[in-house]
Amino acid sequence: MSKIIGTELPGMPWQDKPAGLNAPVWRYSANPIIQRHAIPNANSVFNSAVIPFKDGYAGVFRCDSRSVSMDIFAGFSDNGIDWTINHEPITFEGDPEVTKREYRYDPRVCQIGDKYYITWCNGYHGPTIGIAYTYDFVTFHQLENAFLPYNRNGVLFPRLIDGHYAMLSRPSDTGHTPFGDIFYSVSPDLTFWGKHRYVMGTVNGDASAWQSKKIGPGPVPIETDEGWLLIYHGVINTCNGFVYRIGVALLDLDQPWKVIGRSRNYILGPEELYECVGDVPNVTFPCAALTDAATGRIAIYYGCADTVTGVAFTTVDELLGYMREYPLEEEV
């Protein structure tokens, strides 16, 4: 059995796998857990991140307004399912040159030491990666943007690697990127980023067509005794538009740009009505995962059809077992 390296979280959301299910991930029976009008001016609440905090959970949520303006909001929950989200977006403290808002979306949250770091797609003459930290999810201190435009899906690792902060990202362009590969970067201080390394890319042909258009990192990588478990999204361009699904890979613990294994099959894709119908149809987009080191349980929070938020369940053994049963063997 594989082991998650981390803390125990016995009260995390969980449902057992339904009998007879032939899939490594299963949905919460009461999805979606956050509806599109969860706060008064919301058009949609999706692609959001959560983390254990005090005796419950905190989160940073993408809430598009009814003018379809993109921003991120803090929220809290006792059980990880029922959320109270602030009605006003986060106000960041910092250099006005950096904190000036163009747009903000698709946050991730990562705890390193006593700080909770938030990364998101920040508008600064185009999409780039914003970074901020908080101790209490009330006051947020924004740092310098990690990269020049264009980049998206900045995801921090939950501890220093070889003495450096580490981040996965997906360089992009202004629109629906005609390329989409995951890269690894390091920083001594969360300001200056370098030593960029290629991790993995899209898959040409039909060996794994669901991830043929672009890919991007999802939740904070999960440390296991076998490597970093990476849950990510992949996109295919179909005759009816883009379809976003979720996949899994395993990265080397000490050199995370080296891929140990990767599944050719997706682990979750749009099937339910709330995943297939919404502002952007056919989207399952993961941004957060809760884990319990004692049991190996994982709860994945994901955006559904760019409209609402769902949660799904799995275990480290389910994911690694599925990856090994359906390995991506083609050189990519």
C-alpha positions as CSV (number, residue, x, y, z in Angstrom):
1,M,0.0,0.0,0.0
2,S,1.1,3.5,-0.8
3,K,1.3,6.1,2.0
4,I,0.5,9.8,2.0
5,I,3.1,11.9,3.7
6,G,1.3,14.5,5.8
7,T,-1.1,15.0,8.6
8,E,-4.2,13.1,9.6
9,L,-7.6,14.6,8.8
10,P,-10.1,12.1,10.2
11,G,-13.1,14.5,9.8
12,M,-12.6,15.3,6.1
13,P,-15.5,14.9,3.8
14,W,-15.9,11.3,2.7
15,Q,-18.2,8.7,1.1
16,D,-17.3,5.1,0.5
17,K,-16.9,3.9,-3.1
18,P,-20.3,2.7,-4.5
19,A,-20.4,-1.1,-5.0
20,G,-19.7,-2.2,-8.5
21,L,-18.2,1.2,-9.7
22,N,-15.6,0.6,-12.4
23,A,-13.7,3.9,-11.9
24,P,-11.0,5.2,-9.5
25,V,-12.9,8.4,-8.5
26,W,-16.5,8.7,-7.4
27,R,-18.7,11.8,-6.9
28,Y,-20.3,13.1,-3.8
29,S,-23.9,12.0,-3.9
30,A,-25.2,15.6,-3.0
31,N,-23.1,17.4,-5.7
32,P,-22.8,20.2,-6.5
33,I,-21.8,21.4,-3.0
34,I,-21.7,25.1,-4.0
35,Q,-24.4,26.4,-6.3
36,R,-23.9,29.2,-8.7
37,H,-25.8,31.8,-6.7
38,A,-24.1,31.1,-3.3
39,I,-23.5,34.8,-2.7
40,P,-25.9,37.6,-3.7
41,N,-24.1,38.9,-6.8
42,A,-22.7,35.6,-8.1
43,N,-23.3,34.3,-11.5
44,S,-21.2,31.2,-10.8
45,V,-18.8,29.7,-8.1
46,F,-16.3,27.2,-9.4
47,N,-12.6,26.4,-9.8
48,S,-11.9,27.1,-6.2
49,A,-9.4,25.9,-3.5
50,V,-9.9,24.7,0.1
51,I,-7.6,23.7,2.9
52,P,-7.8,22.6,6.6
53,F,-7.8,25.6,8.8
54,K,-8.2,25.7,12.7
55,D,-11.0,23.3,13.6
56,G,-12.5,23.4,10.1
57,Y,-11.7,24.6,6.6
58,A,-11.0,27.8,4.7
59,G,-11.0,28.4,1.1
60,V,-10.5,30.9,-1.7
61,F,-13.3,30.8,-4.3
62,R,-13.7,32.0,-7.9
63,C,-16.9,33.9,-8.0
64,D,-17.9,35.5,-11.3
65,S,-20.3,38.3,-10.8
66,R,-23.6,38.9,-12.6
67,S,-21.6,41.3,-14.8
68,V,-19.3,38.3,-15.4
69,S,-16.4,40.0,-13.7
70,M,-13.8,37.5,-12.3
71,D,-12.6,37.7,-8.7
72,I,-11.7,35.6,-5.7
73,F,-13.4,35.5,-2.4
74,A,-12.5,33.9,1.0
75,G,-14.9,31.5,2.7
76,F,-15.1,29.1,5.7
77,S,-16.7,25.8,6.5
78,D,-17.0,23.5,9.5
79,N,-17.3,20.3,7.5
80,G,-15.8,21.0,4.1
81,I,-19.2,20.6,2.4
82,D,-21.3,23.6,3.6
83,W,-19.6,26.8,2.9
84,T,-20.1,30.5,4.0
85,I,-18.4,32.7,1.4
86,N,-17.7,36.4,1.9
87,H,-19.9,38.7,-0.1
88,E,-17.0,40.9,-1.1
89,P,-13.8,39.9,-2.9
90,I,-10.4,39.7,-1.2
91,T,-8.6,43.0,-0.8
92,F,-4.8,42.5,-1.1
93,E,-2.2,44.6,0.7
94,G,1.0,45.3,-1.2
95,D,2.6,47.3,-3.9
96,P,-0.2,49.2,-5.8
97,E,1.6,48.3,-9.1
98,V,1.0,44.6,-8.3
99,T,-2.3,44.8,-6.4
100,K,-4.1,46.8,-9.1
101,R,-6.8,44.4,-10.4
102,E,-7.4,43.5,-14.0
103,Y,-9.0,40.1,-13.1
104,R,-8.5,37.2,-10.8
105,Y,-9.5,33.6,-11.2
106,D,-8.8,29.9,-10.5
107,P,-7.0,30.1,-7.1
108,R,-5.0,27.4,-5.3
109,V,-4.1,27.4,-1.6
110,C,-1.0,25.8,-0.1
111,Q,0.3,25.8,3.4
112,I,4.0,26.2,4.0
113,G,5.0,26.7,7.6
114,D,2.6,29.0,9.3
115,K,1.6,30.8,6.1
116,Y,-1.2,30.0,3.7
117,Y,-0.1,30.9,0.2
118,I,-2.7,31.7,-2.5
119,T,-1.8,31.5,-6.2
120,W,-4.2,32.5,-8.9
121,C,-4.4,33.6,-12.5
122,N,-3.7,37.4,-12.1
123,G,-4.3,39.9,-14.8
124,Y,-1.2,42.0,-15.4
125,H,-1.1,43.0,-19.0
126,G,-2.4,39.5,-19.7
127,P,-2.7,36.4,-17.6
128,T,0.2,35.7,-15.1
129,I,0.5,34.0,-11.7
130,G,-0.3,36.1,-8.6
131,I,1.0,35.0,-5.2
132,A,-0.1,36.2,-1.8
133,Y,-0.1,34.8,1.8
134,T,-2.3,35.0,4.8
135,Y,-2.3,33.8,8.3
136,D,-6.1,34.0,8.9
137,F,-7.9,34.3,5.6
138,V,-8.9,37.9,6.6
139,T,-5.7,39.9,5.8
140,F,-3.9,39.0,2.5
141,H,-0.4,40.2,1.6
142,Q,0.3,40.1,-2.2
143,L,3.8,39.4,-3.4
144,E,5.3,40.0,-6.9
145,N,3.8,38.2,-9.8
146,A,5.7,35.0,-10.3
147,F,6.1,35.2,-14.1
148,L,5.7,37.5,-17.0
149,P,2.5,37.1,-19.1
150,Y,1.4,34.7,-20.3
151,N,1.1,31.9,-17.7
152,R,-1.7,30.2,-15.9
153,N,-2.2,27.4,-13.3
154,G,0.5,28.3,-10.9
155,V,0.6,25.6,-8.2
156,L,3.1,25.6,-5.3
157,F,4.5,22.4,-3.7
158,P,3.7,22.2,0.1
159,R,7.4,22.2,1.2
160,L,10.8,23.4,0.1
161,I,12.6,21.1,-2.4
162,D,16.4,21.2,-2.2
163,G,16.1,24.4,-0.2
164,H,13.8,26.2,-2.7
165,Y,10.2,27.0,-3.1
166,A,8.9,25.1,-6.1
167,M,6.0,25.7,-8.5
168,L,4.3,24.0,-11.4
169,S,2.8,26.2,-14.1
170,R,1.4,26.2,-17.6
171,P,2.9,28.8,-20.0
172,S,0.1,30.0,-22.3
173,D,-1.1,32.9,-24.4
174,T,-4.0,35.3,-24.5
175,G,-6.6,32.8,-25.5
176,H,-7.3,29.1,-25.9
177,T,-3.7,28.1,-26.0
178,P,-2.7,26.1,-29.1
179,F,-0.1,24.5,-26.8
180,G,-0.2,23.5,-23.2
181,D,2.6,21.9,-21.3
182,I,3.5,21.8,-17.5
183,F,6.8,23.2,-16.3
184,Y,8.6,23.2,-13.0
185,S,10.3,26.3,-11.5
186,V,12.1,27.2,-8.3
187,S,12.7,30.3,-6.2
188,P,14.8,31.1,-3.1
189,D,12.4,33.8,-1.9
190,L,9.1,33.6,-3.8
191,T,10.1,36.6,-5.9
192,F,12.8,35.4,-8.3
193,W,11.9,32.3,-10.3
194,G,14.2,30.2,-12.4
195,K,15.7,26.9,-13.3
196,H,12.6,26.1,-15.4
197,R,12.3,22.5,-16.3
198,Y,9.8,20.7,-18.6
199,V,7.6,18.2,-16.8
200,M,5.1,16.8,-19.3
201,G,3.0,17.9,-22.2
202,T,0.0,17.1,-24.4
203,V,-0.4,13.7,-26.1
204,N,-0.6,13.7,-29.9
205,G,-2.7,11.1,-31.7
206,D,-5.1,8.8,-30.0
207,A,-2.9,7.2,-27.4
208,S,-4.6,9.5,-24.8
209,A,-6.7,11.9,-26.8
210,W,-8.5,13.5,-23.9
211,Q,-5.3,15.4,-23.1
212,S,-4.3,16.3,-26.7
213,K,-5.0,20.1,-26.7
214,K,-3.5,21.2,-23.4
215,I,-2.8,20.2,-19.8
216,G,-2.3,22.0,-16.5
217,P,-1.6,21.3,-12.9
218,G,-4.6,21.0,-10.6
219,P,-4.4,20.7,-6.8
220,V,-1.3,21.2,-4.7
221,P,0.8,18.0,-5.4
222,I,0.3,15.3,-2.7
223,E,3.5,13.9,-1.2
224,T,3.5,10.1,-1.0
225,D,6.2,7.5,-0.2
226,E,6.5,6.8,-3.9
227,G,6.6,10.4,-5.3
228,W,4.5,13.5,-5.8
229,L,1.0,12.6,-6.8
230,L,-0.2,15.1,-9.3
231,I,-3.8,15.5,-10.2
232,Y,-4.1,17.6,-13.3
233,H,-6.6,18.7,-16.1
234,G,-6.4,17.8,-19.7
235,V,-8.3,19.2,-22.7
236,I,-9.4,17.8,-26.0
237,N,-10.8,20.0,-28.9
238,T,-13.9,18.2,-30.3
239,C,-16.3,19.1,-33.0
240,N,-18.5,20.4,-30.3
241,G,-15.9,22.5,-28.4
242,F,-13.4,21.9,-25.6
243,V,-13.8,19.1,-23.0
244,Y,-11.9,19.3,-19.7
245,R,-11.2,16.0,-17.9
246,I,-9.0,15.1,-14.9
247,G,-5.9,12.9,-14.9
248,V,-3.2,11.6,-12.6
249,A,0.6,11.3,-12.7
250,L,3.5,10.6,-10.3
251,L,6.6,12.8,-10.1
252,D,10.0,12.1,-8.6
253,L,10.2,13.4,-5.0
254,D,13.6,15.0,-5.3
255,Q,13.4,16.0,-9.0
256,P,9.7,16.7,-9.6
257,W,10.2,17.5,-13.3
258,K,10.9,13.8,-13.8
259,V,7.7,11.8,-14.4
260,I,7.7,8.4,-12.9
261,G,4.2,7.4,-14.2
262,R,1.2,8.8,-15.9
263,S,-2.2,7.4,-16.7
264,R,-3.4,7.3,-20.3
265,N,-7.0,7.2,-19.1
266,Y,-8.7,10.1,-17.4
267,I,-9.9,9.6,-13.8
268,L,-12.9,11.9,-13.9
269,G,-14.7,13.6,-16.8
270,P,-18.0,15.4,-17.5
271,E,-20.9,13.0,-17.2
272,E,-23.4,14.4,-14.8
273,L,-25.8,17.2,-15.8
274,Y,-24.1,19.8,-13.6
275,E,-20.7,19.0,-15.3
276,C,-22.1,19.0,-18.9
277,V,-24.5,22.0,-18.8
278,G,-23.5,25.4,-17.6
279,D,-21.7,28.6,-18.7
280,V,-19.0,26.5,-20.3
281,P,-20.3,23.0,-21.0
282,N,-18.3,19.7,-20.4
283,V,-15.8,20.8,-17.8
284,T,-14.4,19.1,-14.7
285,F,-11.5,21.2,-13.4
286,P,-9.7,20.3,-10.2
287,C,-8.2,23.0,-8.0
288,A,-7.9,21.4,-4.5
289,A,-7.6,18.1,-2.6
290,L,-7.9,17.3,1.0
291,T,-6.0,14.2,2.3
292,D,-5.9,12.0,5.3
293,A,-2.5,10.4,5.9
294,A,-3.9,7.7,8.1
295,T,-6.3,6.2,5.6
296,G,-5.0,7.5,2.2
297,R,-8.3,9.1,1.5
298,I,-8.4,12.1,-1.0
299,A,-11.3,14.5,-1.6
300,I,-11.0,16.4,-4.8
301,Y,-12.7,19.8,-5.2
302,Y,-13.4,20.6,-8.8
303,G,-15.3,23.2,-10.9
304,C,-18.2,21.9,-12.9
305,A,-19.1,23.5,-16.3
306,D,-17.6,26.7,-15.1
307,T,-20.7,27.2,-13.0
308,V,-20.8,25.3,-9.8
309,T,-18.4,23.4,-7.4
310,G,-18.4,19.6,-6.8
311,V,-16.3,17.2,-4.7
312,A,-15.3,13.7,-5.5
313,F,-13.5,11.0,-3.6
314,T,-10.7,8.5,-4.1
315,T,-7.6,7.1,-2.4
316,V,-3.9,7.1,-3.1
317,D,-4.0,3.4,-3.8
318,E,-7.0,3.8,-6.2
319,L,-5.1,6.5,-8.2
320,L,-1.8,4.8,-8.3
321,G,-3.3,1.4,-9.1
322,Y,-5.4,2.8,-11.9
323,M,-2.3,4.7,-13.3
324,R,-0.4,1.4,-13.4
325,E,-3.3,-0.6,-14.9
326,Y,-3.6,2.0,-17.7
327,P,-0.1,3.5,-18.1
328,L,0.7,6.1,-20.7
329,E,3.6,4.3,-22.5
330,E,3.9,6.6,-25.5
331,E,6.9,9.0,-25.4
332,V,5.4,12.5,-25.0
